[in-house]
Amino acid sequence: MSKVMAAKKYTANEVADCILKFYNDYITNLKLQKFLYYSQAWHLALHGKPLFDEDFQAWVHGPVEPVTYQRFKKFGFKPIVHNVNMNFDKHLKEHVKNVLEVYGEFSGFGLERQTQSEPPWRSGLPSDQPSIITKKSMLDYYSSLLDRKMSPELKLRNLRRACRRAHWTEGMIREACEGKGNARVMRG
């Protein structure tokens, strides 16, 4: 476990605000949800504790944290316009920036496809009602992608490598970034 632990437990909305503050491009609710999901998933894998208490649900377009989704629902598929004037502690800023460094280059659609290819979403696959994606399933899966011998600092630097081991092929990465392939990929 990391010696650098969060000074406090955050809410999903606080983490979303941190993402909005530090992501330097247009972001839709779809993409925000995926960044929020990966922030939680990698915090569980790297530190053994959740970043926030709220649960994700397995929706048709991938993992969604319902309260944060409702907060930004009015933007639809348009970029979120939201000023964030909050200060965030070092732990949250560093964690979010690392996640954005790894996943920030991908489109919302590319991130949707990625999350749908991973066991935590598939285990909570939507039926008539959205079901919970358990923190345990996230912890188990994302922890399995990390080299146990690495320090938490090295693990953070190697998120990209773990992302690639999590089924991202070079073709999928190019397709998600460039909008090539069978599906048109839109930024956001």
PyRosetta script that sets phi, psi and omega in degrees:
from pyrosetta import init, pose_from_sequence

init()
pose = pose_from_sequence("MSKVMAAKKYTANEVADCILKFYNDYITNLKLQKFLYYSQAWHLALHGKPLFDEDFQAWVHGPVEPVTYQRFKKFGFKPIVHNVNMNFDKHLKEHVKNVLEVYGEFSGFGLERQTQSEPPWRSGLPSDQPSIITKKSMLDYYSSLLDRKMSPELKLRNLRRACRRAHWTEGMIREACEGKGNARVMRG")
pose.set_psi(1, 154.4)
pose.set_omega(1, -179.9)
pose.set_phi(2, -77.3)
pose.set_psi(2, 143.8)
pose.set_omega(2, 174.1)
pose.set_phi(3, -79.4)
pose.set_psi(3, -19.6)
pose.set_omega(3, 179.6)
pose.set_phi(4, -92.3)
pose.set_psi(4, 93.2)
pose.set_omega(4, -179.5)
pose.set_phi(5, -107.1)
pose.set_psi(5, 157.4)
pose.set_omega(5, -179.9)
pose.set_phi(6, -59.4)
pose.set_psi(6, 136.6)
pose.set_omega(6, 178.1)
pose.set_phi(7, -68.8)
pose.set_psi(7, -23.2)
pose.set_omega(7, 179.8)
pose.set_phi(8, -149.5)
pose.set_psi(8, 165.3)
pose.set_omega(8, 173.7)
pose.set_phi(9, -86.9)
pose.set_psi(9, 136.0)
pose.set_omega(9, -178.5)
pose.set_phi(10, -96.2)
pose.set_psi(10, 170.7)
pose.set_omega(10, 169.0)
pose.set_phi(11, -102.4)
pose.set_psi(11, 161.3)
pose.set_omega(11, 177.1)
pose.set_phi(12, -59.9)
pose.set_psi(12, -37.4)
pose.set_omega(12, 179.0)
pose.set_phi(13, -65.3)
pose.set_psi(13, -37.2)
pose.set_omega(13, 177.2)
pose.set_phi(14, -65.4)
pose.set_psi(14, -41.7)
pose.set_omega(14, 178.4)
pose.set_phi(15, -66.2)
pose.set_psi(15, -39.5)
pose.set_omega(15, 176.6)
pose.set_phi(16, -60.5)
pose.set_psi(16, -42.4)
pose.set_omega(16, 177.7)
pose.set_phi(17, -61.3)
pose.set_psi(17, -40.6)
pose.set_omega(17, 178.8)
pose.set_phi(18, -64.0)
pose.set_psi(18, -42.5)
pose.set_omega(18, 177.0)
pose.set_phi(19, -59.9)
pose.set_psi(19, -47.0)
pose.set_omega(19, -179.3)
pose.set_phi(20, -62.5)
pose.set_psi(20, -33.8)
pose.set_omega(20, -179.5)
pose.set_phi(21, -71.0)
pose.set_psi(21, -37.7)
pose.set_omega(21, -172.0)
pose.set_phi(22, -103.4)
pose.set_psi(22, -7.6)
pose.set_omega(22, 176.0)
pose.set_phi(23, -86.2)
pose.set_psi(23, 120.3)
pose.set_omega(23, -171.8)
pose.set_phi(24, -98.2)
pose.set_psi(24, 45.7)
pose.set_omega(24, 178.1)
pose.set_phi(25, -154.7)
pose.set_psi(25, 175.0)
pose.set_omega(25, 175.7)
pose.set_phi(26, -65.3)
pose.set_psi(26, 143.2)
pose.set_omega(26, 179.8)
pose.set_phi(27, -140.7)
pose.set_psi(27, 130.2)
pose.set_omega(27, 176.3)
pose.set_phi(28, -95.4)
pose.set_psi(28, 170.9)
pose.set_omega(28, 177.3)
pose.set_phi(29, -61.4)
pose.set_psi(29, -37.9)
pose.set_omega(29, 178.1)
pose.set_phi(30, -57.7)
pose.set_psi(30, -49.9)
pose.set_omega(30, -178.0)
pose.set_phi(31, -69.2)
pose.set_psi(31, -38.9)
pose.set_omega(31, 176.8)
pose.set_phi(32, -58.7)
pose.set_psi(32, -43.2)
pose.set_omega(32, 179.5)
pose.set_phi(33, -60.6)
pose.set_psi(33, -39.4)
pose.set_omega(33, -178.9)
pose.set_phi(34, -71.9)
pose.set_psi(34, -39.0)
pose.set_omega(34, 175.5)
pose.set_phi(35, -63.0)
pose.set_psi(35, -40.8)
pose.set_omega(35, 178.8)
pose.set_phi(36, -62.6)
pose.set_psi(36, -43.7)
pose.set_omega(36, 178.8)
pose.set_phi(37, -60.9)
pose.set_psi(37, -50.1)
pose.set_omega(37, -179.0)
pose.set_phi(38, -67.4)
pose.set_psi(38, -30.2)
pose.set_omega(38, 174.8)
pose.set_phi(39, -61.8)
pose.set_psi(39, -45.2)
pose.set_omega(39, 178.4)
pose.set_phi(40, -67.1)
pose.set_psi(40, -46.4)
pose.set_omega(40, -176.0)
pose.set_phi(41, -60.2)
pose.set_psi(41, -47.6)
pose.set_omega(41, -177.7)
pose.set_phi(42, -74.7)
pose.set_psi(42, -26.8)
pose.set_omega(42, 174.4)
pose.set_phi(43, -66.5)
pose.set_psi(43, -42.0)
pose.set_omega(43, 176.3)
pose.set_phi(44, -60.0)
pose.set_psi(44, -46.3)
pose.set_omega(44, -177.0)
pose.set_phi(45, -67.7)
pose.set_psi(45, -39.5)
pose.set_omega(45, -175.1)
pose.set_phi(46, -83.0)
pose.set_psi(46, -32.1)
pose.set_omega(46, -172.5)
pose.set_phi(47, -120.2)
pose.set_psi(47, -9.1)
pose.set_omega(47, 178.9)
pose.set_phi(48, 74.1)
pose.set_psi(48, 8.7)
pose.set_omega(48, -179.5)
pose.set_phi(49, -136.9)
pose.set_psi(49, 148.8)
pose.set_omega(49, 177.2)
pose.set_phi(50, -71.3)
pose.set_psi(50, 150.9)
pose.set_omega(50, 175.9)
pose.set_phi(51, -76.9)
pose.set_psi(51, -31.6)
pose.set_omega(51, 178.3)
pose.set_phi(52, -149.1)
pose.set_psi(52, 162.3)
pose.set_omega(52, -174.6)
pose.set_phi(53, -82.1)
pose.set_psi(53, -28.7)
pose.set_omega(53, -174.6)
pose.set_phi(54, -58.7)
pose.set_psi(54, 148.6)
pose.set_omega(54, -179.7)
pose.set_phi(55, -98.9)
pose.set_psi(55, 152.9)
pose.set_omega(55, 172.1)
pose.set_phi(56, -92.5)
pose.set_psi(56, 150.5)
pose.set_omega(56, 174.0)
pose.set_phi(57, -114.2)
pose.set_psi(57, 149.7)
pose.set_omega(57, 177.1)
pose.set_phi(58, -86.0)
pose.set_psi(58, 100.7)
pose.set_omega(58, 177.6)
pose.set_phi(59, -101.4)
pose.set_psi(59, 170.0)
pose.set_omega(59, -178.1)
pose.set_phi(60, -55.8)
pose.set_psi(60, -39.6)
pose.set_omega(60, -178.1)
pose.set_phi(61, -93.4)
pose.set_psi(61, 21.1)
pose.set_omega(61, 177.2)
pose.set_phi(62, 106.8)
pose.set_psi(62, -170.1)
pose.set_omega(62, -178.1)
pose.set_phi(63, -65.3)
pose.set_psi(63, 137.7)
pose.set_omega(63, 179.9)
pose.set_phi(64, -138.8)
pose.set_psi(64, 134.1)
pose.set_omega(64, 170.5)
pose.set_phi(65, -95.9)
pose.set_psi(65, 109.7)
pose.set_omega(65, -167.5)
pose.set_phi(66, -59.0)
pose.set_psi(66, -38.7)
pose.set_omega(66, -177.0)
pose.set_phi(67, -66.6)
pose.set_psi(67, -45.3)
pose.set_omega(67, 178.7)
pose.set_phi(68, -67.8)
pose.set_psi(68, -38.2)
pose.set_omega(68, 176.8)
pose.set_phi(69, -58.5)
pose.set_psi(69, -47.7)
pose.set_omega(69, -179.4)
pose.set_phi(70, -61.9)
pose.set_psi(70, -36.4)
pose.set_omega(70, -179.8)
pose.set_phi(71, -59.6)
pose.set_psi(71, -36.9)
pose.set_omega(71, -176.0)
pose.set_phi(72, -110.6)
pose.set_psi(72, 8.8)
pose.set_omega(72, -177.8)
pose.set_phi(73, -56.9)
pose.set_psi(73, -34.3)
pose.set_omega(73, -176.4)
pose.set_phi(74, -59.9)
pose.set_psi(74, -19.8)
pose.set_omega(74, -179.8)
pose.set_phi(75, -82.1)
pose.set_psi(75, -12.8)
pose.set_omega(75, -179.7)
pose.set_phi(76, 55.6)
pose.set_psi(76, -129.6)
pose.set_omega(76, 178.9)
pose.set_phi(77, -95.4)
pose.set_psi(77, 10.5)
pose.set_omega(77, 177.7)
pose.set_phi(78, -88.1)
pose.set_psi(78, 158.2)
pose.set_omega(78, 178.2)
pose.set_phi(79, -60.9)
pose.set_psi(79, 142.4)
pose.set_omega(79, 177.7)
pose.set_phi(80, -74.2)
pose.set_psi(80, 130.4)
pose.set_omega(80, 174.6)
pose.set_phi(81, -111.0)
pose.set_psi(81, 109.3)
pose.set_omega(81, -173.6)
pose.set_phi(82, -155.7)
pose.set_psi(82, 118.3)
pose.set_omega(82, 177.0)
pose.set_phi(83, -84.6)
pose.set_psi(83, 131.5)
pose.set_omega(83, 178.8)
pose.set_phi(84, -115.7)
pose.set_psi(84, 115.6)
pose.set_omega(84, 180.0)
pose.set_phi(85, -111.1)
pose.set_psi(85, 21.0)
pose.set_omega(85, -177.8)
pose.set_phi(86, -88.9)
pose.set_psi(86, 154.5)
pose.set_omega(86, 170.3)
pose.set_phi(87, -101.7)
pose.set_psi(87, 140.5)
pose.set_omega(87, -178.5)
pose.set_phi(88, -118.3)
pose.set_psi(88, 147.1)
pose.set_omega(88, 179.8)
pose.set_phi(89, -71.0)
pose.set_psi(89, 164.8)
pose.set_omega(89, -173.9)
pose.set_phi(90, -58.6)
pose.set_psi(90, -41.8)
pose.set_omega(90, -177.9)
pose.set_phi(91, -59.8)
pose.set_psi(91, -50.0)
pose.set_omega(91, -178.5)
pose.set_phi(92, -65.5)
pose.set_psi(92, -45.7)
pose.set_omega(92, 180.0)
pose.set_phi(93, -57.6)
pose.set_psi(93, -48.6)
pose.set_omega(93, -177.8)
pose.set_phi(94, -64.2)
pose.set_psi(94, -42.4)
pose.set_omega(94, -179.1)
pose.set_phi(95, -64.2)
pose.set_psi(95, -48.2)
pose.set_omega(95, -179.4)
pose.set_phi(96, -63.2)
pose.set_psi(96, -43.2)
pose.set_omega(96, 179.6)
pose.set_phi(97, -61.9)
pose.set_psi(97, -37.8)
pose.set_omega(97, 177.3)
pose.set_phi(98, -65.0)
pose.set_psi(98, -43.2)
pose.set_omega(98, 178.6)
pose.set_phi(99, -63.9)
pose.set_psi(99, -43.8)
pose.set_omega(99, 179.6)
pose.set_phi(100, -65.0)
pose.set_psi(100, -33.7)
pose.set_omega(100, 178.2)
pose.set_phi(101, -63.2)
pose.set_psi(101, -38.3)
pose.set_omega(101, -178.5)
pose.set_phi(102, -79.0)
pose.set_psi(102, -47.3)
pose.set_omega(102, -170.8)
pose.set_phi(103, -100.7)
pose.set_psi(103, -9.4)
pose.set_omega(103, -173.4)
pose.set_phi(104, -63.7)
pose.set_psi(104, -24.7)
pose.set_omega(104, -178.0)
pose.set_phi(105, -78.8)
pose.set_psi(105, -11.1)
pose.set_omega(105, -175.5)
pose.set_phi(106, -91.7)
pose.set_psi(106, 149.9)
pose.set_omega(106, 177.3)
pose.set_phi(107, -73.8)
pose.set_psi(107, 164.2)
pose.set_omega(107, 174.9)
pose.set_phi(108, -59.0)
pose.set_psi(108, -41.2)
pose.set_omega(108, 178.8)
pose.set_phi(109, -65.3)
pose.set_psi(109, -41.2)
pose.set_omega(109, 177.8)
pose.set_phi(110, -62.4)
pose.set_psi(110, -40.6)
pose.set_omega(110, 177.4)
pose.set_phi(111, -68.3)
pose.set_psi(111, -36.3)
pose.set_omega(111, 175.9)
pose.set_phi(112, -59.8)
pose.set_psi(112, -48.6)
pose.set_omega(112, 179.3)
pose.set_phi(113, -60.4)
pose.set_psi(113, -41.0)
pose.set_omega(113, -179.4)
pose.set_phi(114, -63.2)
pose.set_psi(114, -49.8)
pose.set_omega(114, -177.9)
pose.set_phi(115, -63.4)
pose.set_psi(115, -32.4)
pose.set_omega(115, 180.0)
pose.set_phi(116, -73.7)
pose.set_psi(116, -16.1)
pose.set_omega(116, 178.5)
pose.set_phi(117, -88.7)
pose.set_psi(117, -7.0)
pose.set_omega(117, -174.0)
pose.set_phi(118, -99.2)
pose.set_psi(118, 146.6)
pose.set_omega(118, -176.6)
pose.set_phi(119, -55.3)
pose.set_psi(119, -38.6)
pose.set_omega(119, -178.0)
pose.set_phi(120, -58.5)
pose.set_psi(120, -42.6)
pose.set_omega(120, 178.4)
pose.set_phi(121, -69.9)
pose.set_psi(121, -44.0)
pose.set_omega(121, -178.3)
pose.set_phi(122, -62.2)
pose.set_psi(122, -34.1)
pose.set_omega(122, -179.8)
pose.set_phi(123, -71.6)
pose.set_psi(123, -21.7)
pose.set_omega(123, 178.4)
pose.set_phi(124, -109.1)
pose.set_psi(124, 23.1)
pose.set_omega(124, -174.6)
pose.set_phi(125, -44.6)
pose.set_psi(125, 135.1)
pose.set_omega(125, -179.1)
pose.set_phi(126, -65.8)
pose.set_psi(126, 140.3)
pose.set_omega(126, 171.3)
pose.set_phi(127, -120.1)
pose.set_psi(127, -122.5)
pose.set_omega(127, 176.7)
pose.set_phi(128, -72.9)
pose.set_psi(128, -33.1)
pose.set_omega(128, -179.1)
pose.set_phi(129, -124.5)
pose.set_psi(129, 140.0)
pose.set_omega(129, 175.6)
pose.set_phi(130, -59.6)
pose.set_psi(130, 142.8)
pose.set_omega(130, 178.5)
pose.set_phi(131, -115.8)
pose.set_psi(131, 159.6)
pose.set_omega(131, -177.1)
pose.set_phi(132, -73.2)
pose.set_psi(132, 136.4)
pose.set_omega(132, 167.8)
pose.set_phi(133, -92.2)
pose.set_psi(133, 112.7)
pose.set_omega(133, -173.2)
pose.set_phi(134, -71.7)
pose.set_psi(134, 147.9)
pose.set_omega(134, 175.8)
pose.set_phi(135, -63.4)
pose.set_psi(135, -32.9)
pose.set_omega(135, 178.4)
pose.set_phi(136, -63.4)
pose.set_psi(136, -42.3)
pose.set_omega(136, 179.4)
pose.set_phi(137, -65.4)
pose.set_psi(137, -35.7)
pose.set_omega(137, 177.0)
pose.set_phi(138, -67.7)
pose.set_psi(138, -47.7)
pose.set_omega(138, 179.3)
pose.set_phi(139, -57.5)
pose.set_psi(139, -50.1)
pose.set_omega(139, -177.4)
pose.set_phi(140, -60.7)
pose.set_psi(140, -47.5)
pose.set_omega(140, -175.9)
pose.set_phi(141, -68.7)
pose.set_psi(141, -53.0)
pose.set_omega(141, -175.1)
pose.set_phi(142, -69.8)
pose.set_psi(142, -31.7)
pose.set_omega(142, 175.2)
pose.set_phi(143, -64.1)
pose.set_psi(143, -34.8)
pose.set_omega(143, -178.9)
pose.set_phi(144, -66.4)
pose.set_psi(144, -17.6)
pose.set_omega(144, -179.3)
pose.set_phi(145, -86.4)
pose.set_psi(145, -9.1)
pose.set_omega(145, -176.1)
pose.set_phi(146, -100.9)
pose.set_psi(146, 148.2)
pose.set_omega(146, 174.4)
pose.set_phi(147, -77.1)
pose.set_psi(147, 117.7)
pose.set_omega(147, -176.1)
pose.set_phi(148, -61.3)
pose.set_psi(148, -21.9)
pose.set_omega(148, -176.5)
pose.set_phi(149, -82.9)
pose.set_psi(149, -9.6)
pose.set_omega(149, -178.0)
pose.set_phi(150, -78.5)
pose.set_psi(150, 146.7)
pose.set_omega(150, 171.3)
pose.set_phi(151, -72.7)
pose.set_psi(151, 159.9)
pose.set_omega(151, 177.4)
pose.set_phi(152, -56.5)
pose.set_psi(152, -34.1)
pose.set_omega(152, 179.6)
pose.set_phi(153, -66.1)
pose.set_psi(153, -43.7)
pose.set_omega(153, 177.2)
pose.set_phi(154, -66.6)
pose.set_psi(154, -36.3)
pose.set_omega(154, 178.4)
pose.set_phi(155, -60.6)
pose.set_psi(155, -41.7)
pose.set_omega(155, 178.5)
pose.set_phi(156, -62.1)
pose.set_psi(156, -42.7)
pose.set_omega(156, -179.3)
pose.set_phi(157, -68.6)
pose.set_psi(157, -21.1)
pose.set_omega(157, -177.3)
pose.set_phi(158, -103.7)
pose.set_psi(158, 17.8)
pose.set_omega(158, 176.9)
pose.set_phi(159, -58.1)
pose.set_psi(159, -38.8)
pose.set_omega(159, -179.8)
pose.set_phi(160, -60.3)
pose.set_psi(160, -43.6)
pose.set_omega(160, 179.1)
pose.set_phi(161, -63.0)
pose.set_psi(161, -42.5)
pose.set_omega(161, 178.5)
pose.set_phi(162, -64.7)
pose.set_psi(162, -38.1)
pose.set_omega(162, 177.3)
pose.set_phi(163, -59.3)
pose.set_psi(163, -44.3)
pose.set_omega(163, 179.7)
pose.set_phi(164, -65.5)
pose.set_psi(164, -38.2)
pose.set_omega(164, 177.9)
pose.set_phi(165, -67.4)
pose.set_psi(165, -18.6)
pose.set_omega(165, -178.8)
pose.set_phi(166, -88.1)
pose.set_psi(166, 35.8)
pose.set_omega(166, 171.3)
pose.set_phi(167, 87.9)
pose.set_psi(167, 4.3)
pose.set_omega(167, 175.5)
pose.set_phi(168, -78.2)
pose.set_psi(168, 113.5)
pose.set_omega(168, 172.9)
pose.set_phi(169, -89.0)
pose.set_psi(169, 163.9)
pose.set_omega(169, 177.7)
pose.set_phi(170, -58.5)
pose.set_psi(170, -39.7)
pose.set_omega(170, 179.2)
pose.set_phi(171, -62.4)
pose.set_psi(171, -42.6)
pose.set_omega(171, 179.0)
pose.set_phi(172, -64.0)
pose.set_psi(172, -39.8)
pose.set_omega(172, -179.9)
pose.set_phi(173, -64.5)
pose.set_psi(173, -47.3)
pose.set_omega(173, 178.3)
pose.set_phi(174, -60.8)
pose.set_psi(174, -44.9)
pose.set_omega(174, -179.0)
pose.set_phi(175, -60.9)
pose.set_psi(175, -43.8)
pose.set_omega(175, -179.2)
pose.set_phi(176, -67.4)
pose.set_psi(176, -36.5)
pose.set_omega(176, -176.9)
pose.set_phi(177, -80.9)
pose.set_psi(177, -36.3)
pose.set_omega(177, -171.6)
pose.set_phi(178, -102.6)
pose.set_psi(178, -10.3)
pose.set_omega(178, -179.9)
pose.set_phi(179, 76.8)
pose.set_psi(179, 25.5)
pose.set_omega(179, 179.3)
pose.set_phi(180, -94.8)
pose.set_psi(180, 169.8)
pose.set_omega(180, 177.4)
pose.set_phi(181, 101.7)
pose.set_psi(181, -166.3)
pose.set_omega(181, -175.4)
pose.set_phi(182, -68.3)
pose.set_psi(182, -35.6)
pose.set_omega(182, -177.6)
pose.set_phi(183, -103.2)
pose.set_psi(183, 138.7)
pose.set_omega(183, 176.0)
pose.set_phi(184, -78.5)
pose.set_psi(184, 128.0)
pose.set_omega(184, -178.2)
pose.set_phi(185, -102.9)
pose.set_psi(185, 126.6)
pose.set_omega(185, -180.0)
pose.set_phi(186, -103.8)
pose.set_psi(186, 142.0)
pose.set_omega(186, 175.0)
pose.set_phi(187, -61.5)
pose.set_psi(187, 143.9)
pose.set_omega(187, 175.1)
pose.set_phi(188, 114.1)
pose.dump_pdb("model.pdb")
